Amino acid sequence: MATEQHSASSGAVKHRHRQEGPQRHIVVFAFSVVLTLIAFAAVAAGGVNATFAVILLLVMAVLQVFLQMGFWMHLKDKGHLLPIIFMLGGFFIAGTCIVMALYWVWWD
């Protein structure tokens, strides 16, 4: 959040931006470690249904991707729209290539 300071002599408003401390990064890192441990435990436990384990791993992977891009790559901040657009375009192209490769392999 920005705080405003009024200068008595010039009447101008100066904006001082609040610095983001390491607290959020520590929380996100701890959450990433917990997600990794849950995924590892699901695979290490022998009695877990394979379909459930795969779905759980995919959900954990998607959460990890959003955490990594949002906090470690700072895509949650202002001014990062262009990298987000390019990454979404890359995901779309990669997904299209994967779907077409699978379709090509299974077609014959």
Secondary structure, DSSP 8 states (H G I E B T S, - for coil): -EEEEE-TTT--EEEEE----THHHHHHHHHHHHHHHHHHHHHH-TTS-HHHHHHHHHHHHHHHHHHIIIIIS-TTSTT-HHHHHHHHHHHHHHHHHHHHHHHHHHH-
